[in-house]
Amino acid sequence: MEAPRRVEHQMTDKGYVPVYTTTVVEQPWDQYTADDHRTWSILFQRQQEILKGRACREFLENQSAMGMSDARIPKFEELNQHLIKATGWRLVAVEGLLPELTFFQHLMNREFPVTWWIRRPDQIDYIAEPDLFHDLFGHVPLLMNPVFANYMQAYGAGGVRASTFGNEPLANLTRLYWYTVEFGLIRSEEGLRIYGAGILSSKGESIHSLESAAPNRIGFDVERVMRTRYRIDTFQKTYFVIDSFEQLFRATVDPDFGPIYYHLKGADSVPAGAVLDTDQVDQRGSGEGWLTDGDV
């Protein structure tokens, strides 16, 4: 078997260009260097401290239950023992960013793709693409939660269906993933908490998402989310807030997305920082520091 590759985005004069791969590999755990384990340890310790009182309880409890620690990069086979027992999910090692349909198919089969390589020491504070730390630390603990795990599988199945409908439904679904799985907030008895992996794995956005006056915080509505553009180069202008993981699951499973896609077909997208009259607004952001262009 060939050694796993490190497939990364390419920097060009137009910025980072994504590079895709479909290859599933064995996690080359014995090949991780001392710097790799040290990078994991630094990031893990830093985020554990920052997320106290900020991350949702389910994330913190499941991370502990899985035995994740700062001691070393976890072995996927050890984490899979916990995941399979709890929700029937398992991790698969991949070389980098997957094409949409391949990603959806993995989720539909209760497989979560994790990039096998971790960022370099000079990328501690920022990397332009998902790496092992983002995937493993940010995403995996909530796959131990049965309701969230079911949402992820339903999302994958919805993505496979949407891939037959054309580009517009896929854009709608991408926005749903972005504003929930990656950058979602949840209400709890203790107040607003983070559940989105893009926030959980980011030092700066963990603080910004909950405590900054700049962003909007708006109640979750599936059609509203599917219409809303987002940012890939800065902190989010808007965060959508769910009441529970059950709400998220029902929004994905109960409706037939076909009519939603039909209803949204040709509709204008909503700028990332917009607040609509129909929104349930927790906070109308000040907009401080917002860029005027670059919404995706």
Secondary structure by P-SEA (a helix, b strand, c coil): cccccbbbbbbccccbbbbbbccccccccccccaaaaaaaaaaaaaaaaaacccccaaaaaaaaaacccccccccaaaaaaaaaacccbbbbbbcccccaaaaaaaaaacbbbbcccccccccccccccccccccccccccccccaaaaaaaaaaaaaaaaaccccaaaaaaaaaaaaacccbbbbbccccbbbccccccccaaaaaaacccccbbbbcccaaaaaabbbbccccccbbbbbccaaaaaaacccccaaaaaaaacccccccccccccccccccccccccccccccc
